[in-house]
Amino acid sequence: MGSMAAILSPTPNPTAQIGPRVVRPIIRIPAAAFRTVRSVYRPDASGSFNPSAYFPGAVGSSRSDWQTSCAILASKAADDKKAADDSVAGGDAAPDAGEANGKHHLTSPPAAVNGHKPPTNASTTLDLVPIANLPRPLTIADLSPAPMHGSQLRVAYQGVPGAYSEAAAGKAYPNCEAIPCDQFEVAFQAVELWIADRAVLPVENSLGGSIHRNYDLLLRHRLHIVGEVQLPVHHCLLALPGVHKEYLTRVISHPQALAQCELTLTGMGLNVAREAFDDTAGAAEYVAANGLRDTAAIASSRAADLYGLQILADGIQDDSSNVTRFVMLAREPIIPRTDRPFKTSIVFAHDREGTSVLFKVLSAFAFRDISLTKIESRPHRHRPIRLVDDANVGTAKHFEYMFYVDFEASMAEVRAQNALSEIQEFTSFLRVLGSYPMDMTPWTANSSPPPTSSSSSSPPRRD
């Protein structure tokens, strides 16, 4: 035992070997030698944090303040090292009064931290940078701001400046930034790619009927109808200054504009050729740009002002109640409400023969006293149409008919929800294109309000 105690006693050699094993000494440290270390930004038992309780002279009460302090201290330490290296390299630098006391002070101002330079006496004072002055990280709002409704919105429309679609965009969103597009599909893509915030496109005319191209694009793209606007169409016959009607040999304009003015042109004695153009304002621009003195265009009076044309005849549409209905499209749908008149647009299809499905659809609306404002069918027997689902994946499907229906009800109403639930049971495809506020502008100046249905003549309503 004596030999064992001698081996374990402190010796200059900290280890000893007993047989094949190596024995290391056990060193006991007094408990008074331990100190408690706590995080500077850790709250105390009361739930609040007082840094001076743990670190006298500490500045700041958050982790960000503490990290800023460390950054400044690290910068000061780097400057101290640089100053020391410079003094060693120079060799003839005279020590200041502080070196005599065993302390070193910076002779050059410390480097800037977070874009702020400390004062000249930064060797004795640390001015921490306020957290509020630090740069704010970019957010999605910085990349694509969401303007207020009708204020500086970027609205895409089909045509060139002076087109009726531009006027509709201005009526739907006053003071907006109108973005012209050469095709309807380009307007859809402009909204999807965040080049524009909204799109205003025509869907039907009181004389020419539906614009099927835009209905097809509503199925091919995932945009939503968020509103509608009705614009009266006022056609004018435009030509270069000094040109008389007798000099004309042809009239160019959009096909629907030519059809809407056919009787008036004939009554004016203009037996001239009619040629279709992409849009009305584009036709006016073409006449002005090429100096065509034998050609007139059918367009708006605004197009005449923009392209320097004279108005040979004003209001040449065959029907004074010529109105075009436009829809406003957005990337996200709006929340339907019940405090104002709403309209909902849907499209559905069935792949079975017979008319019983259509009868069931109409019955679902009639039993709930929901008025229809539009119903139209389009055959797709031999032409597949690409449908885009919620995952933005397109598939080609064949349908006998596609039915487009507009009805006067909001999707926030229980009766509208129940009607669509019933319709979905016997249709193979159903999509809500949008539920949006109705444009209450009358179609004609002398139009009367819609008649109210009496309880005696209407079928019983069910929710």
ChimeraX attribute file (.defattr): number of C-alpha atoms within 10 A of each C-alpha:
attribute: neighborCount
match mode: 1-to-1
recipient: residues
	/A:1	6
	/A:2	6
	/A:3	7
	/A:4	9
	/A:5	9
	/A:6	10
	/A:7	19
	/A:8	15
	/A:9	11
	/A:10	13
	/A:11	11
	/A:12	6
	/A:13	9
	/A:14	13
	/A:15	13
	/A:16	14
	/A:17	10
	/A:18	9
	/A:19	7
	/A:20	6
	/A:21	8
	/A:22	9
	/A:23	14
	/A:24	13
	/A:25	14
	/A:26	10
	/A:27	7
	/A:28	6
	/A:29	8
	/A:30	7
	/A:31	7
	/A:32	6
	/A:33	6
	/A:34	8
	/A:35	7
	/A:36	5
	/A:37	7
	/A:38	11
	/A:39	10
	/A:40	19
	/A:41	18
	/A:42	15
	/A:43	15
	/A:44	12
	/A:45	7
	/A:46	6
	/A:47	8
	/A:48	11
	/A:49	17
	/A:50	17
	/A:51	21
	/A:52	13
	/A:53	11
	/A:54	14
	/A:55	12
	/A:56	8
	/A:57	9
	/A:58	15
	/A:59	17
	/A:60	20
	/A:61	17
	/A:62	14
	/A:63	13
	/A:64	13
	/A:65	18
	/A:66	17
	/A:67	13
	/A:68	19
	/A:69	19
	/A:70	13
	/A:71	15
	/A:72	21
	/A:73	14
	/A:74	13
	/A:75	16
	/A:76	21
	/A:77	14
	/A:78	14
	/A:79	18
	/A:80	19
	/A:81	13
	/A:82	14
	/A:83	17
	/A:84	14
	/A:85	11
	/A:86	12
	/A:87	14
	/A:88	11
	/A:89	10
	/A:90	10
	/A:91	8
	/A:92	8
	/A:93	10
	/A:94	9
	/A:95	10
	/A:96	12
	/A:97	11
	/A:98	10
	/A:99	11
	/A:100	9
	/A:101	8
	/A:102	7
	/A:103	9
	/A:104	16
	/A:105	15
	/A:106	19
	/A:107	13
	/A:108	14
	/A:109	15
	/A:110	21
	/A:111	15
	/A:112	13
	/A:113	17
	/A:114	14
	/A:115	10
	/A:116	12
	/A:117	14
	/A:118	19
	/A:119	14
	/A:120	13
	/A:121	14
	/A:122	16
	/A:123	17
	/A:124	9
	/A:125	10
	/A:126	15
	/A:127	13
	/A:128	19
	/A:129	18
	/A:130	11
	/A:131	10
	/A:132	7
	/A:133	10
	/A:134	10
	/A:135	8
	/A:136	7
	/A:137	6
	/A:138	8
	/A:139	9
	/A:140	8
	/A:141	9
	/A:142	9
	/A:143	8
	/A:144	11
	/A:145	11
	/A:146	13
	/A:147	12
	/A:148	8
	/A:149	10
	/A:150	16
	/A:151	13
	/A:152	16
	/A:153	20
	/A:154	23
	/A:155	28
	/A:156	31
	/A:157	32
	/A:158	25
	/A:159	22
	/A:160	21
	/A:161	21
	/A:162	22
	/A:163	23
	/A:164	28
	/A:165	26
	/A:166	23
	/A:167	19
	/A:168	25
	/A:169	28
	/A:170	17
	/A:171	15
	/A:172	22
	/A:173	21
	/A:174	16
	/A:175	14
	/A:176	19
	/A:177	18
	/A:178	24
	/A:179	21
	/A:180	18
	/A:181	17
	/A:182	14
	/A:183	12
	/A:184	19
	/A:185	16
	/A:186	15
	/A:187	25
	/A:188	29
	/A:189	16
	/A:190	20
	/A:191	20
	/A:192	17
	/A:193	10
	/A:194	12
	/A:195	15
	/A:196	22
	/A:197	22
	/A:198	30
	/A:199	28
	/A:200	31
	/A:201	26
	/A:202	26
	/A:203	17
	/A:204	19
	/A:205	19
	/A:206	15
	/A:207	16
	/A:208	15
	/A:209	11
	/A:210	16
	/A:211	13
	/A:212	13
	/A:213	12
	/A:214	18
	/A:215	16
	/A:216	13
	/A:217	16
	/A:218	20
	/A:219	17
	/A:220	19
	/A:221	19
	/A:222	20
	/A:223	23
	/A:224	22
	/A:225	25
	/A:226	24
	/A:227	23
	/A:228	23
	/A:229	21
	/A:230	22
	/A:231	22
	/A:232	18
	/A:233	21
	/A:234	19
	/A:235	25
	/A:236	24
	/A:237	27
	/A:238	28
	/A:239	29
	/A:240	23
	/A:241	13
	/A:242	9
	/A:243	18
	/A:244	13
	/A:245	16
	/A:246	9
	/A:247	11
	/A:248	18
	/A:249	15
	/A:250	15
	/A:251	24
	/A:252	26
	/A:253	24
	/A:254	21
	/A:255	16
	/A:256	17
	/A:257	23
	/A:258	22
	/A:259	15
	/A:260	20
	/A:261	19
	/A:262	16
	/A:263	14
	/A:264	15
	/A:265	19
	/A:266	11
	/A:267	9
	/A:268	11
	/A:269	10
	/A:270	16
	/A:271	13
	/A:272	13
	/A:273	11
	/A:274	19
	/A:275	14
	/A:276	15
	/A:277	20
	/A:278	16
	/A:279	23
	/A:280	27
	/A:281	29
	/A:282	24
	/A:283	27
	/A:284	31
	/A:285	22
	/A:286	17
	/A:287	21
	/A:288	23
	/A:289	10
	/A:290	8
	/A:291	12
	/A:292	14
	/A:293	17
	/A:294	17
	/A:295	25
	/A:296	32
	/A:297	35
	/A:298	31
	/A:299	29
	/A:300	24
	/A:301	21
	/A:302	17
	/A:303	26
	/A:304	24
	/A:305	12
	/A:306	14
	/A:307	18
	/A:308	16
	/A:309	24
	/A:310	19
	/A:311	20
	/A:312	17
	/A:313	15
	/A:314	14
	/A:315	16
	/A:316	20
	/A:317	23
	/A:318	16
	/A:319	16
	/A:320	14
	/A:321	17
	/A:322	19
	/A:323	20
	/A:324	23
	/A:325	20
	/A:326	22
	/A:327	24
	/A:328	25
	/A:329	27
	/A:330	22
	/A:331	20
	/A:332	12
	/A:333	16
	/A:334	15
	/A:335	11
	/A:336	20
	/A:337	16
	/A:338	12
	/A:339	8
	/A:340	11
	/A:341	14
	/A:342	20
	/A:343	23
	/A:344	25
	/A:345	22
	/A:346	17
	/A:347	20
	/A:348	20
	/A:349	24
	/A:350	19
	/A:351	15
	/A:352	14
	/A:353	9
	/A:354	9
	/A:355	8
	/A:356	10
	/A:357	17
	/A:358	16
	/A:359	10
	/A:360	15
	/A:361	18
	/A:362	17
	/A:363	16
	/A:364	22
	/A:365	22
	/A:366	18
	/A:367	16
	/A:368	17
	/A:369	20
	/A:370	18
	/A:371	14
	/A:372	17
	/A:373	12
	/A:374	12
	/A:375	14
	/A:376	12
	/A:377	14
	/A:378	13
	/A:379	11
	/A:380	15
	/A:381	12
	/A:382	9
	/A:383	12
	/A:384	13
	/A:385	16
	/A:386	17
	/A:387	18
	/A:388	16
	/A:389	14
	/A:390	7
	/A:391	7
	/A:392	11
	/A:393	9
	/A:394	14
	/A:395	12
	/A:396	11
	/A:397	11
	/A:398	15
	/A:399	21
	/A:400	17
	/A:401	18
	/A:402	19
	/A:403	17
	/A:404	18
	/A:405	19
	/A:406	19
	/A:407	19
	/A:408	21
	/A:409	28
	/A:410	24
	/A:411	22
	/A:412	14
	/A:413	13
	/A:414	11
	/A:415	21
	/A:416	22
	/A:417	15
	/A:418	17
	/A:419	21
	/A:420	18
	/A:421	12
	/A:422	16
	/A:423	22
	/A:424	16
	/A:425	10
	/A:426	16
	/A:427	17
	/A:428	13
	/A:429	15
	/A:430	17
	/A:431	15
	/A:432	15
	/A:433	23
	/A:434	25
	/A:435	27
	/A:436	28
	/A:437	24
	/A:438	18
	/A:439	16
	/A:440	10
	/A:441	10
	/A:442	13
	/A:443	18
	/A:444	12
	/A:445	9
	/A:446	8
	/A:447	9
	/A:448	9
	/A:449	7
	/A:450	6
	/A:451	6
	/A:452	6
	/A:453	9
	/A:454	8
	/A:455	9
	/A:456	7
	/A:457	7
	/A:458	11
	/A:459	12
	/A:460	11
	/A:461	13
	/A:462	13
	/A:463	13
